[in-house]
Amino acid sequence: MNEHHYHGEEESKYEYVLKEYSSAPSAEEIKEAVKRASEKVEKNRTSEIAKELFNCVDLTTLKCTDNAESVLQLTEKVNALDEKYPDLKNVAAICVYPNFAEIVSESLEVENVQVACVSGGFPSSQTFSEVKIAETALALQAGATEIDIVLSVGKFLDGDYESVCDEIQELKELCGEKSLKVILETGALATAENIKKAAILSIYSGADFIKTSTGKESPAATPEAAYVMCKTIKEYYEKTGRKIGFKAAGGINSVDEALLYYNIVEDTLGKDWLNNKLFRIGTSRLANMLLSTITGEENRDF
């Protein structure tokens, strides 16, 4: 009985945090924002913006067939880019499962490319908190410089904000100065109100980035969810002066789709966010397409 009462008290603390923020944008506002961003895609389909986007790519391989050799080959392709395109800023990160962190870390030869690892029971987040902590600690020990975790969506939808936030806080403490990206899995959250609440609680608990999705649920990234997240980041920045990053991931398969997210970030947060310290795109397919746009010829580097 006391335990339940305590949970209620804790929950009210988080409810208080949520009440400090405005309600989620209306369906009409979201629709208008996405329309505006869509209308700018053609204008922004340039090699210069493609270069900016390429530098914001988290080059991702998260397949059950990944192995030491395939991950090493991907890393060596990233190493080769600096020599092949000396005037091009490289990708932002290579994103892999934690058991490949050491391979990427030890074979990565280029500067300013991070070693990102999904962790914490990715992609469902359905495991013991102790396992999430151990997995994240092992990933960091093996050379990860960024960690991508999934919000405990089931607990969030059940209203157990205390457990959701405690978990993020613990994992952020482990990461220290290294970036923690929290994946909201917006397709499972379904509503703008849920997406906004999840974004606020993640940021409040220490997330350095909030990220749309794992790519393992449907729908994955959507421009509508991205707009709600960016609006939340803006409101938080206006309250605190702290800049939180935004990452779009899951099913982004064309340059035009990437440009749509770029435009949403620019329109909602401004040009200060258009760099890889604050904006990322998680993808396995987009890098070649961006390189083709940049060079003007079909590319098969990846």
Secondary structure, DSSP 8 states (H G I E B T S, - for coil): -HHHHHHHHHHHHHHHHHHTS-----HHHHHHHHHHHHHTTTTT-SHHHHHHHHTTEEEE---TT--HHHHHHHHHHHHHHHHHSTTS---SEEEE-GGGHHHHHHH--STT-EEEEEESSTTTT-S-HHHHHHHHHHHHHTT-SEEEEE--HHHHHTT-HHHHHHHHHHHHHHHTTSEEEEE--HHHH-SHHHHHHHHHHHHHTT-SEEE---SSSSS---HHHHHHHHHHHHHHHHHH----EEEEESS--SHHHHHHHHHHHHHHH-GGG-STTTEEEEESSHHHHHHHHHHSS-----
